Amino acid sequence: MGVPMTERTRRPSAPTIYDIAEKAGVAASTVSRALNKPGRISTETEARIRAAADELGYRLNPMARSLQSGLTGNLALVMSDMTNPVYFDLVRGAERVTADAGCTLLFADSQENVDIELDAAQRLLRVADGLMLVGSRLSDEQILSLSALKPVVTVNRLVDGIPAATAEVEVGVHQAVRHLHELGHRDIVYLEGPSASWMNGRRHEVIAADAAALGMTVTFLDSDGPTIEGGHAAVPRVVATGATAVIAFNDLLAFGLLQGSREAGVDVPVSLSVVGFDDIFGANLLTPPLTTVRSHMRNLGEAAVLALRNAIAGEDERETERPATELIVRGTTGPVAPAGP
């Protein structure tokens, strides 16, 4: 006699928060807070609850959570240039914290284009609970307009009234300018990034102030873009200034400067010292290896997600830790060559 279909297809019921509560020895409401709003209970209790959930094979149901809370569990991130290696670690840090919270991270690339960035942000806000803008080229007014729809966090950008996660700029710049001064450089160039970049403007300000304090002269040159090609194209204009050192907005520009200098017969670092920003992958593999200001981008990605989740939860804005920057001295900086006879 065959087994009835209902018996053949019956599976064990999925574990619930009540099962987890019983196993962990806590109330069901405590389990709910631990799984849906991490950080609301003690670290030890949360860890015990998560261990019990893993042992029982419990999985959050995003559809059910959405119906209960009105939230999707989706967090959105728009980057100014997804192909820039500086963002690899940032995304990894953001993804780790997002996954730990049981949420999903959605991406878009603005391709350094304001119109594309605004369109991507508006589309993502239809399906996400909040938005992170990384290296945004939008105006303050546009960002404030987006924040009126849903919570927004800026990354490496400050806008009054908007939560932000920013790297500490000053220390790394101080170290870079002083390093060049100690090597005897008095005339330097800052090869600029995009004019709409808040971080470019901030670096410009700090370099100008530090150089003036040390009696150095700075020439500010626009680039064709924060790319290898932009750095390569700038070499003739850098050389024409007579400067003995150049600080580039990012490592990609510095890569291009090294490539163009080599082709033009300019010896780095004998005739020209070069400093980059970010310490992206490959910076230490060049010949000579690049002196650069390192940014701890993974920490920045983690801080951005935490700030966004706090904003979504309606919590008061907290002071986020600013990841430090530091100068990494390698082979592209050296002492000023002695003047000829």
C-alpha positions in Angstrom: 0.0 0.0 0.0 1.5 3.3 -1.1 2.4 6.1 1.3 -0.1 9.0 1.0 1.2 12.0 -0.9 0.9 14.2 2.1 3.1 12.0 4.1 5.6 11.6 1.2 6.0 15.3 0.8 5.9 16.5 4.3 9.1 18.2 5.5 10.2 19.2 8.9 8.9 22.7 9.7 11.4 25.6 9.4 12.9 26.9 12.7 11.3 30.0 14.1 12.5 32.8 16.4 10.8 30.9 19.3 13.0 27.9 18.6 16.0 30.1 18.7 14.8 31.8 21.9 14.4 28.5 23.6 17.8 27.3 22.6 19.6 30.5 23.5 17.7 31.0 26.7 16.3 34.4 25.9 13.0 36.0 25.0 11.7 35.9 21.4 11.7 39.7 21.3 15.4 39.6 22.1 16.0 37.3 19.2 14.1 39.6 16.9 16.2 42.6 17.9 19.4 40.6 17.5 18.6 39.4 14.0 16.8 42.5 12.6 18.6 45.3 14.4 22.2 44.3 15.3 23.9 46.3 18.0 20.7 46.8 20.1 21.7 44.2 22.7 25.0 43.0 24.3 27.6 41.5 22.0 27.7 38.3 24.1 23.9 37.8 23.9 23.8 38.6 20.2 26.6 36.1 19.5 24.8 33.4 21.4 21.6 34.0 19.5 23.3 34.0 16.1 25.1 30.7 17.0 21.8 29.2 18.0 20.2 30.4 14.7 23.1 28.9 12.7 22.8 25.6 14.5 19.1 25.4 13.8 19.5 26.5 10.2 17.4 29.6 10.6 17.3 32.0 7.7 15.7 35.5 7.7 12.7 35.8 5.4 13.2 39.1 3.6 9.7 39.2 2.2 8.2 38.7 5.7 10.5 41.3 7.2 9.5 43.8 4.4 5.8 43.2 5.2 6.3 43.8 8.9 8.6 46.8 8.8 8.0 48.4 5.4 11.7 47.9 4.7 13.2 45.9 1.8 16.5 45.1 3.4 18.2 46.5 0.3 21.0 49.1 0.7 22.1 51.0 -2.4 25.6 52.3 -3.3 26.5 54.6 -6.2 30.2 55.0 -7.0 31.8 57.7 -9.2 33.9 55.2 -11.1 33.5 51.4 -10.5 36.6 50.7 -12.5 38.8 52.6 -10.1 40.7 50.0 -8.0 40.5 52.4 -5.0 36.9 51.3 -4.5 37.6 47.5 -4.3 38.3 47.5 -0.6 35.5 50.0 0.1 33.0 47.7 -1.5 34.3 44.7 0.3 34.0 46.4 3.6 30.5 47.6 2.8 29.4 44.2 1.6 30.7 42.5 4.8 28.7 44.7 7.2 25.6 44.6 4.9 25.7 40.8 4.9 26.2 40.6 8.6 23.0 42.6 9.0 21.1 40.2 6.7 20.7 42.9 4.0 21.5 43.1 0.3 23.8 45.6 -1.3 22.9 47.1 -4.7 25.4 48.8 -6.9 25.5 51.4 -9.7 28.4 53.2 -11.5 28.0 56.9 -12.3 31.0 56.9 -14.7 32.0 60.3 -13.4 28.8 61.7 -15.0 26.4 63.8 -12.9 23.3 63.0 -15.0 24.0 59.2 -14.8 24.6 59.5 -11.1 21.4 61.3 -10.4 19.4 58.9 -12.6 21.0 55.8 -10.9 20.3 57.3 -7.4 16.7 57.9 -8.2 16.2 54.4 -9.6 17.9 52.7 -6.7 15.9 54.6 -4.1 12.7 53.0 -5.5 13.9 49.6 -4.4 16.3 50.3 -1.5 15.8 51.6 2.1 18.7 54.1 1.8 21.5 55.2 -0.4 25.3 55.7 -0.1 26.9 58.1 -2.5 30.7 57.4 -2.9 32.8 60.2 -4.3 29.6 61.9 -5.4 29.8 64.6 -8.2 26.2 65.8 -7.4 25.6 69.3 -6.1 24.7 69.8 -2.4 21.1 70.7 -3.5 20.7 67.5 -5.5 22.0 65.4 -2.6 19.6 67.1 -0.1 16.7 66.5 -2.6 17.5 62.8 -2.6 17.7 62.7 1.2 14.1 64.0 1.3 13.0 60.8 -0.3 15.0 58.3 1.8 18.1 58.3 4.1 21.3 59.2 2.3 24.9 58.9 3.5 27.8 60.5 1.6 31.2 58.9 1.5 34.3 61.2 1.2 32.0 64.2 0.9 30.5 66.6 3.4 27.1 68.1 3.0 25.4 70.0 5.9 22.6 67.9 7.3 23.7 64.6 5.6 25.4 61.8 7.6 28.8 61.1 6.2 31.7 58.7 6.3 34.9 60.4 5.3 38.6 59.6 5.4 40.8 61.8 7.5 42.7 63.9 4.9 45.0 66.2 6.8 47.6 63.9 8.3 48.4 62.1 5.0 48.7 65.4 3.2 50.9 67.0 5.9 53.2 64.0 5.7 53.5 64.1 1.9 54.2 67.9 1.7 56.7 67.7 4.6 58.4 64.7 3.0 59.0 66.6 -0.2 60.2 69.6 1.8 62.7 67.5 3.7 64.0 66.2 0.3 64.7 69.8 -0.7 61.7 70.4 -3.0 60.5 74.0 -3.0 58.4 74.1 -6.2 55.8 71.5 -6.6 52.7 70.7 -8.7 49.3 69.4 -7.5 47.7 67.6 -10.5 44.0 68.1 -9.8 41.1 65.6 -9.9 37.5 66.4 -11.0 36.4 69.9 -10.2 33.1 68.5 -8.8 35.0 66.2 -6.3 34.8 67.4 -2.7 37.9 65.4 -1.9 39.9 67.1 -4.6 38.9 70.5 -3.2 39.8 69.5 0.3 43.2 68.1 -0.8 43.8 71.3 -2.8 43.1 73.4 0.3 45.4 71.4 2.7 48.3 71.2 0.2 48.1 75.0 -0.4 48.1 75.7 3.3 50.9 73.3 4.1 53.1 74.4 1.3 52.7 78.1 2.2 53.6 77.3 5.8 56.8 75.7 4.7 57.7 78.4 2.1 57.0 76.2 -0.9 55.4 77.2 -4.2 52.5 75.1 -5.6 51.3 75.2 -9.1 47.8 73.7 -9.5 47.2 72.0 -12.9 43.9 70.6 -14.1 43.9 67.1 -15.5 41.9 65.6 -18.3 40.4 63.1 -15.8 41.4 61.0 -12.8 42.8 58.3 -15.0 46.1 56.9 -16.3 45.5 58.7 -19.6 44.9 62.0 -17.7 48.3 61.6 -16.0 50.1 60.7 -19.2 48.7 63.7 -21.0 49.7 66.1 -18.2 53.4 65.3 -18.3 54.5 68.1 -20.7 52.6 70.7 -18.7 54.1 69.5 -15.4 57.6 69.6 -16.9 57.0 73.1 -18.3 56.4 74.5 -14.8 59.9 73.7 -13.7 58.7 72.0 -10.6 60.8 69.2 -9.1 57.9 67.3 -7.6 54.2 66.5 -8.3 51.4 65.3 -6.1 48.6 63.6 -8.0 44.9 63.6 -7.0 45.0 59.7 -7.2 47.2 56.8 -8.0 45.8 56.4 -11.5 47.0 59.9 -12.4 50.4 59.1 -10.8 50.6 55.9 -12.9 50.1 58.0 -16.0 52.7 60.5 -14.9 55.3 57.8 -14.5 54.4 56.3 -17.8 54.6 59.6 -19.6 57.7 60.7 -17.8 59.5 57.5 -18.9 58.5 58.1 -22.5 59.6 61.8 -22.3 63.0 60.8 -20.9 62.2 62.4 -17.5 64.0 60.4 -14.8 61.8 59.6 -11.8 62.8 60.4 -9.0 66.1 62.0 -10.1 64.5 64.8 -12.2 60.9 64.6 -10.9 59.4 63.2 -7.7 55.9 61.8 -7.9 53.4 61.2 -5.0 50.0 59.6 -5.5 46.9 59.1 -3.3 45.1 55.9 -2.2 47.8 53.1 -2.4 45.7 51.1 -4.8 46.6 47.6 -6.0 49.8 47.7 -8.1 51.2 50.8 -6.6 54.1 48.8 -5.0 54.6 46.8 -8.2 55.7 49.7 -10.5 59.3 50.5 -11.4 60.1 52.4 -9.3 57.3 51.6 -6.8 55.0 54.6 -6.1 55.2 56.8 -3.0 51.6 57.4 -2.1 49.1 58.4 0.7 47.3 55.3 1.8 43.6 55.5 2.6 42.0 52.6 4.6 39.0 52.2 2.3 37.6 49.0 3.8 37.0 50.8 7.1 35.3 53.6 5.2 32.9 51.2 3.5 32.0 49.6 6.9 31.5 53.0 8.5 29.2 54.1 5.6 26.9 51.1 6.0 26.7 51.5 9.7 25.8 55.2 9.3 23.1 54.4 6.7 21.5 51.7 8.9 21.4 54.1 11.8 19.8 56.7 9.6 17.2 54.2 8.3 16.4 53.2 11.9 15.8 56.9 12.7 18.6 57.1 15.3 20.4 60.2 16.1 23.4 60.8 13.9 26.5 59.4 15.5 30.1 60.6 15.0 31.7 58.1 12.7 35.3 57.2 13.0 37.4 58.8 10.2 39.8 56.2 8.8 43.4 57.6 9.0 45.6 58.4 6.0 49.3 57.9 6.0 52.2 58.4 3.6 53.9 55.3 2.3 57.4 56.2 1.1 58.6 54.1 -1.8 60.8 54.8 -4.8 59.2 57.7 -6.8 60.4 60.4 -4.4 64.0 61.5 -3.9 66.2 64.5 -3.1 66.3 67.5 -5.5 69.0 67.0 -8.1 72.0 69.4 -7.6 71.9 72.4 -10.0 74.2 72.1 -13.0 77.4 74.1 -13.4 
